[in-house]
Amino acid sequence: MKFKNLLLSTAATAAALPLSALAHVGADGGGHHHFLDSLTHAFAHPFTGADHLAAMLAVGAWSALTAPSLRTAWHAPAAFVALLVAGALAGFAGLWVPGVEPMIAASVLVLGLLVLVQKKMPWAAAAALAGLFAFFHGAAHGFELAGGSGMAAIGALAGIALGSATLHIAGMVLGHAVMQRHQWVAKWGGAATAAFGAFMLTRLA
């Protein structure tokens, strides 16, 4: 229960950050305007793509299912957010990252299977795997949101990170509060996610 309450309160705080920022637009409204526009747009971006949404929820659910202690469950989600930002920076800079779409599809497939079988890994391996996939998700976000500079670019990075973290937390709450108690939900959700990833790969073939 403490785990669930902590995750819920963290999720509420993360979701409220863009709204609280909107309340602090002051005299330098130009910079704030670009920053806030970019932040709110980028915050919503991970929610608008089924592939990103599925992968990020799966990371959170997998972490909660295989590392039920908050002391270890945050490693993979934190690595995902960190490498997502690194990938987004590469996308913003216009760097060509090969294999972005296949790797995103593969991430959905693999993460779905990990939820399905509830595969446990050493925390370093779990973080490395999540981070690898995250870099490609970030590169896709960065490419799609590129074009801003200065405060707009900072806002976009912050928005992507906050949106992704919110989805991870939602997945952790789902995994801890629902999937641990109802294993059929974990199996069905993992299988559906993996099937979606496989479908995406066939579309790219």
Long-range contacts (C-beta under 8 A, 24 or more apart in sequence): 3-68, 3-69, 3-70, 3-176, 4-173, 4-176, 4-177, 6-70, 7-70, 7-169, 7-172, 7-173, 7-176, 8-173, 10-169, 11-166, 11-169, 11-170, 11-173, 14-162, 14-165, 14-166, 14-169, 15-166, 17-162, 18-43, 18-159, 18-162, 31-150, 31-151, 32-151, 34-148, 34-150, 34-151, 34-152, 34-155, 35-151, 35-152, 35-154, 35-155, 36-155, 37-152, 37-155, 38-145, 38-148, 38-151, 38-152, 38-153, 38-154, 38-155, 38-156, 38-159, 39-155, 39-156, 39-158, 39-159, 39-162, 40-159, 41-145, 41-156, 41-159, 42-141, 42-145, 42-155, 42-156, 42-157, 42-158, 42-159, 42-160, 42-163, 43-159, 43-160, 43-162, 43-163, 43-166, 44-159, 44-163, 45-141, 45-144, 45-145, 45-159, 45-160, 45-163, 46-141, 46-160, 46-163, 46-164, 46-167, 47-163, 47-167, 50-196, 51-104, 51-105, 51-108, 51-196, 51-197, 51-200, 52-104, 52-137, 52-140, 52-141, 52-164, 53-167, 54-108, 54-111, 54-112, 54-193, 54-196, 54-197, 55-104, 55-107, 55-108, 55-111, 55-133, 55-137, 56-80, 56-137, 56-164, 56-167, 56-168, 56-171, 57-167, 57-168, 57-170, 57-171, 57-174, 58-108, 58-111, 58-112, 58-114, 58-115, 58-171, 58-190, 58-193, 59-111, 59-130, 59-168, 59-171, 60-167, 60-168, 60-169, 60-170, 60-171, 60-172, 60-173, 60-174, 60-175, 61-115, 61-171, 61-172, 61-174, 61-175, 61-179, 61-186, 61-189, 61-190, 62-111, 62-114, 62-115, 62-118, 62-119, 62-126, 62-171, 62-175, 63-126, 63-168, 63-171, 63-172, 63-175, 64-171, 64-172, 64-173, 64-174, 64-175, 64-176, 64-179, 64-180, 65-115, 65-118, 65-175, 65-179, 65-180, 65-186, 66-114, 66-118, 66-119, 66-120, 66-121, 66-126, 67-120, 67-123, 67-126, 68-176, 68-180, 72-123, 73-172, 75-123, 75-124, 75-126, 75-127, 76-123, 76-126, 76-127, 76-129, 76-130, 77-130, 77-165, 77-168, 77-169, 77-172, 78-127, 79-126, 79-127, 79-128, 79-130, 79-131, 79-134, 80-130, 80-131, 80-133, 80-134, 80-164, 80-168, 81-134, 81-161, 81-164, 81-165, 81-168, 82-131, 82-134, 83-130, 83-131, 83-132, 83-134, 83-135, 83-138, 84-134, 84-135, 84-137, 84-138, 84-141, 84-160, 84-161, 84-164, 85-138, 85-157, 85-160, 85-161, 86-135, 86-138, 87-134, 87-135, 87-136, 87-137, 87-138, 87-139, 87-140, 87-141, 87-142, 88-138, 88-139, 88-141, 88-142, 88-145, 88-156, 88-157, 88-160, 89-138, 89-142, 89-157, 90-135, 90-138, 90-139, 90-142, 91-138, 91-139, 91-140, 91-141, 91-142, 91-143, 91-144, 91-145, 91-146, 92-142, 92-145, 92-146, 92-148, 92-153, 92-156, 92-157, 93-142, 94-146, 95-139, 97-135, 97-136, 97-139, 99-136, 100-136, 100-139, 100-140, 100-143, 101-140, 101-204, 102-201, 102-204, 103-133, 103-136, 104-133, 104-136, 104-137, 104-140, 104-200, 105-197, 105-200, 105-201, 105-203, 105-204, 106-133, 106-197, 106-201, 107-133, 107-136, 107-137, 107-197, 108-193, 108-194, 108-196, 108-197, 108-200, 109-194, 109-196, 109-197, 109-198, 109-200, 109-201, 110-194, 110-197, 111-193, 111-197, 112-189, 112-190, 112-191, 112-192, 112-193, 112-194, 112-195, 112-196, 112-197, 113-190, 113-194, 114-190, 115-175, 115-179, 115-186, 115-189, 115-190, 115-193, 116-186, 116-187, 116-190, 116-191, 116-193, 116-194, 117-190, 118-186, 137-164
